[in-house]
Amino acid sequence: MILEMFSNLSENAMIELRDNHPEKNEKIVHAMVALTDIATNMLKESPEFRRAFARVHEEFLRYPESKSTIEQALSAQREFGPSLNNLLN
């Protein structure tokens, strides 16, 4: 049902919704959170889904568009890594 709703919306319709109907954005947020929860549960329960999820991320990391994502991950590692290591030791 949710996928049908999103697939039937054109990009222009989504921009229109975002810009002119902010009161409806909260419903979209709740729908996206529900989808995120579903995906998180699938990651926990399905090795097949985890493999597919990993393939998508591995492929993404091969392209120049991933540069800022990689930079952010390295920055987070530098910032949070030492404190996380202290917690684990």
Phi, psi and omega in degrees: 000311181294317180297321177298319180299312182289324182288338179275350179272129174280166178300319180296322179294322179292320177296317177302314179298313181298314188278328189246354181222060184300335179295337179273345180300326180299323177295320178295318178302314180297321178295318180292322176296319178298317178296321178296318177298318178298314180296321178297317177295322178296322177298320180292325191257341190235109174301324179297316178294320178299319179296317179295317178300316179296319180300318179298315181291320178299317180294315180303319184292350180276352188249153182299334179296343180275356186306312183293328177294316178296317179299319179294321179296317179294320178297317178296321179298316179296319184284314187258339183305309181301318181290326177292320178298321178296324179292325183280337182268000000 
